[in-house]
């Protein structure tokens, strides 16, 4: 088994054991490549990424798994009709 596939599957298993919301993912090569890209970007100083794609394409799952692999905590901003600059600054 490829070392990258094995590492990805072990990372997913660790994420599922430590998370309140486990993910049931199949780690095929293209999914692993996306997680690796996100992981590489977010580990850089001030690294950030804008993930684009259709719903259900795995953007959120890739980001959560990459953040877990980097040892980062993830939070999600809840946007409402009253969401503005002040709320954005509070979230950051």
Secondary structure by P-SEA (a helix, b strand, c coil): ccaaaaaaaaaaaaaaacccccccccccaaaaaaaaaaaaaaacccbbbbbbbcccccaaaaaaaaaaaabbbbbbbbbcccccaaaaaaac
